[in-house]
């Protein structure tokens, strides 16, 4: 079948740490619920087990910024890369340390006063998605008319109150609005997509309800967390080490042998398209202007989904991979999407590019901790952790062990079977 790795049971240690919900009460982390992320405590537990404190950490798939934020709290520099522009801005907002608490409090007061005055109706912006806003001819829509108007009220007040010199506070307020968008909408995140809430037609919020939720979040969450800020100039500031772009390219731009720790979690091979999952934030906050923009963002992501028709990549010479692809080929017509084999080939080809580039950038004996989830299609389990471990070995990394963090239930589009989520521990030889 392939190389046998040291598979260790870490479920008792990691079961409560490899998901985001442990961040929900933590200052800064709690500014946005990012269900795909791990906890800050997970990052800190890894750093505590090292023989010495790293000088520079890297997270090439930083999501909402948990790794650079946890490192910042520990006084460790951390480079972070994220392809999704909304998530990149969210990370920047969390990492910035020089907010003016009194200025922010005064701004919230002025925002509240300004929002009360909004009475006029708004014309919907001309956006390509036709189901974003309530319209007479539609049966379903994501934002009720009153909710949409309230969101436009908030965005307008933010722009009117703050100029470009106050860009950090403006970004923070936009991220506060992002944190409320899903809650005030008619949809929820349902695995790979946005689905309508049960009885969504009867859950209408008024314009003032949305205003109050936003102001409450700013006062009771963000303003409260600002009390934790330390303006000591000697403290590590990972804000300036946060990059928006494709990890496959950005890693190559790093100085050779500059990084001595990697803690990351690439997109799982579960067909989730994060452009879809976060499309409400991407469209409403202006990151996307057209379907062409949306398609370009999708095309630039790791090949972990089938929203793009990926080219047929040459299969890496790994027995585990070739054998499972051979079985899937027999059942191609039964797959929920016939392009899944091409996605799988592309995904592991992308991971090979990552490890090939990463090897040159790491110092000798540096550690890599990679959190991944296995997947299953047509009763064929894709051992993502073991295949990535083999890819790492092909690129001269030593596989120390694979730690089983917990067991997940695969989605209905896969097989609804239990599959493992693991942390691959590597050392640069």
N, C-alpha and C positions, 0 to 999 in steps of 0.2 A: 504493500500500500504506500509506503514512504517512510521517512525518518520517524522514529519513535521519540517523543519529547517527554520531559519530566512534567507530567500533568498533576498539579497539586490542588487540593480542596481548600479554598480560602473563603468559602461561602459564609462562614461564621464571622470572619473579619470584615469582609467587603460588602455583604448583602445590603447593608444600610448606607453604604458610602458611594456606590457606583451609579447612583441616580441623583437627580437634582433636588428632590424634595427636602433633603437635609439642609438645603440653602434657604428654604422659604422664610426662615425667621432671622437669617443672618444679615447684618447691615451690608449694604451695597449689592451683595449677591441677590437679595430679594427684590431688586428693582424690576426684575422681569422673570417670569416663570419660563425657564427653558427646559422642557421636559427631556430633551435628548442628552443633557449634560450630566457630569458627575459632580460630586460635592467638593467644596473647598477642603473639608477634612480629609478626603481621599488624597488630594495633592499633598497636604501637609504630612500625612502618614507615610507617604513614599519618601519625602525628603528626610523625615526623621530616621528612616532605616539606612540612610547612606552613611558611609564612613566619614565623609567631610562635606561641608556646605558647598554646593556648586556656585561657580562664579557667573555662569550664564546658562539659563534654561531656555528651551525652545518648545513652543506648542504650534505646530504647523496647521492645525485644524482647531482654532481656538473657540469657535462657537460664540457663546455669550461672555467669554473671558474669565472663566473660573481659574484656569492655571496661572495666567499672569497676575490676577488679583490675589490669589493665595500666596504666590511668590512675593509679591509686593509687600504683603503683610509680614512676611518672614525676612524682608530685607534682601531679597534675591532678584537680580535682574532677569527679566524674561522677555524674549522676543515672541511675538504672537502674530500669526497670519490667519486671515479669514477672507474667503471669497465673497460672502454675502455682505453687501454694503450696509444693510440695516444692522446686522449682527456686529459688524465691525464698529459702527458708530455706538452701539450699545456698550461694547467693551470699552471704547474710549471714554464714554460718560462715566462708567464705573471706576476707571483707573485714574481719572483726573483728580488731583489732590488740592487744588488751590481755589475751590469754590469759596465765594464770599457769603457766609451764612446770612448775615444781616441783609445784604443786597437781595439774596434769593427770597428771604422772608418778605421783604418790601415788595418784590416783584409779584409774589403770589397774591398779596393784598390788592395790588393794582389790577392783576388779572381778574380777580374775583369781582372787583368793582366794574371793570370793563365788560365782563361777560353778562352781567345783569342787564346791561343796556341793549344787548342784541335782541332785536325783535323781528328784523326783516327776514324775508326768505332768501335763500341762496340758489343760484343757478348751478346745477351740477357741472363739474369740470368735464371736459371731453376726454374720457379715458376709454381705452379699447374694451375692457371687460364690461359687458352690458348688465350683469347681475349684481354689481356692487351696490347700487342705490335703488330704493323703492321707486317703481314706475307703474303707471296705470296698466300697461299691457302685460306686465310680468306676473307670474304665479309665485315666484320666489325671488328674494333679494337678500343681500347680506346686511345692509344697513337700512333701518327704517328712516323715513324722511326727517323726522325730528332729531334722530341720532346723528345723521349725516350733517344737518345744519349745525348742531352743537360742536361737532368735530371741526367744521369750517370756522366757527366762532373762535375756538381755542387756537387754531393755527394762525388765524388773522391777528388775534391779540398778541400772540408770541412775537410775530413779525413786527407789529406796530410798537411794542414796548421795548424790544431789544434790537440794537444795531449790530453790525459785524464785529465791533470791538468787544461785544459781550457774547461772542459765539459759543463759548463753553456753557454758559448758562442757558442759551437758546437751545443748544443740542440737548442739554439735560431735560428741559421742559418738553421737547419733542419726544424724548425717550419715555418720559412720564406718561405722555399721551399714548404712546405705543403700548405701554403696559396695561392700559385700559381698553384698547380697541376691541380685543376679542370679547371681553366681558360685556361690552355694550352692544355687541353685534348679535346677529341671529345664528351664528355658527360656533362650532368648537373644533379643536384639533382632534381628529379621529385617526390616529396612526399616520397613514400616508397623505391625508388630505383634510380639507375643511368640510365638516358635515353640519347639517342644520340641527339645531337644538330641538329636543322634543317640545311640541306645542309652541314653537317659536312665534307664531302669529299672535299669541296672547301675552307675550312678555314685553310689550312695548314700554320703552323708557321715554320720558319727556326730555325736552331740550335742557331744562334746568337740572334734571336728574344726572345727566351726563356731565354738565358743568360741575356739579357738586362732587361727583365721584373723582373727577380729575383734581380738583382743588384739595379734596381730602387726602388723596394719595400724595400730593406734593407736600402737604403739611405733616401728615402723620407717618409717612414713610421716609421720603427723601430728606426733608428738613430735619427730622429726628436723627437720621443716620449721619448727617453732616457734623453732628457733635463728636463723632469718632475721628474726624479728620485731624491729621497732624501736619502742620506746615513746616516742620523741620527740614531745612534745605539739604541736610545730609542723608535724608531718607531716600531709599530707592524709588524711582518714578518710572513705572513701566508704560506710562501713557505714550511716551515718545518712541517706544519700541514696538508699537502696534501697527501692523501693516494690512492694508486691504489688497488682496490679490490671490493669485493661484499659487499654492504651496509648491507645486511641481516646478514652477519657475523661480519663486522667491528664494527657495533653499539654495539654488545654484548661485545666487548673488551674495551669499554669506561668505565671510572670510574663512578660509580653510582652518581647521582645527581650532575653532573659536568657541564651540558649544560643548558643555560637559554634562548636560542632562536633557533628555526629551521626555515630556509627559504630555500625552495627546490621545485623542480618540477620533480617528478618521470616520467619515460617514460609513454606516454599516451597509453590508451588502443585502439590503432588505427592500430595495426598489423605492425607497422614500426619496422624493424630490423636494429638497428644502426650499427651493424657489416656490413651489406650490404651498408648502406648509406655512410659509411666512409671507404669502402673497398679499394678505390684507395690509400688513405693515409696509411692505415694499411699494404698493400702489398708493396707499393713502398718504404716506409721508414723502412721496415724490421721487423715490428711487427708480421707479419704472415709469416711462412716459408712453410706451407703446408695446405691443406684443413682440415687436422686433427686439426691444430691450430685454424683455423677459426671456426670449429664446437665446439671446447671446449670453445671458447669465447662466441659463441651464447648460449651454454648451461648454462653458468654462469650468463647470464643476467636475469633481471626481465622478467616474462612470459607475455610479451606484444606483442608477434609476433608468427607466425605459421611456422617459418623456422625450428623449432625443433618440433618433434611430442611429445608433453607434455603428461605425464601420466594423467589419469582421476582423478582429485582431488575431495575430498569430498566438496560439496558446503557449504559455510558458511550459517548459519541460519539467513538470512536477506531476508525479504519478497520481497523487490525490486529486489534482485538478483535472487531468486528462480523463481519468476514469469516471468522475462524476459528470463531466461534460458529455462523455460517450453515452451515459445512461440517460441524460436529459435529452440528448438528440433523438433517442428512441421515442421519447414522449413529447416531442416539440409541439405536436398538435393539441396536446392536453394542457399545456402551460397556459396560464391566464394571459400571458403575453408571449408571443413567439420569439421576441427579441431577447428574452432572458439569457440564453447562452452567450450572445454577443456582449451583453452587459457584464456578465461574469468574467469573460476573457478580458474585457477592457478594464474592469476594476483591478484585477490582479496585475495587469500590465502597468497601470498607474501606480500601484503600490511598489512595483519593481523600480519605476522611475524615482519614486520618493527615496527608497533605500539606497539606490545607486548614488544619488546626489548627497544624501545625508552622511554617508560614510566619510566623505572627504571633509565634511564640516565639523565632525566630532573629534574631540581630543581622544587620545588613547585611553582605554579602560572606561570610557564614558558609558553611562547607562541610558537605556531607552525603555520606557514603560508605555505600552500601547494597548488601549482598551478597545476590544472589538467584540462583535456579536456574530455568532454563526447564523446560518439561514437554511431554509429547506424549501425545495420545490419538487412537486410530484414524488413525494416520499424520499427524495434524495437530499441528504444533509450535506450542505456545503461547510466543510470544516475550515472556516475562514481563519481561525486562530492558527491552526497547524499549517495551512498553506502560506500564510504571511510569515510564519516562523521559518519555513523553508526558503521563502524569498529572501528573508534576512540572512540566512546562512549562505545563500548563493552570492550575497553581497558582502561576505566576510565578517558578518556579525556572529557572535556566539549566543546561542539560545540558552539562557540560564534555566528558565522554567516557564510554564504556562499556568497561571493561577486562575482557577475557576472561581469567578466572583459570585455568580448566581445562575439560575436557570430561568429562561424566559419562554413564554408561549409565543410561537411564531404567529404571524397574522393569518387571517383566513385566506388571503391571496397566496400565502405560502401553503402550509399544511396543518396549522393549528396543533403543532407538536412541540414538546419541550426541547429547547436548544440552549447551549451554554453561552454565557457572556464571560469573557476572559480578559486577563491582563497578561500580555506577552512581555517577559522581562529579558532584555538583550544587553550584551556588553560588546563594545567595539574592541576587537582583538588587535 
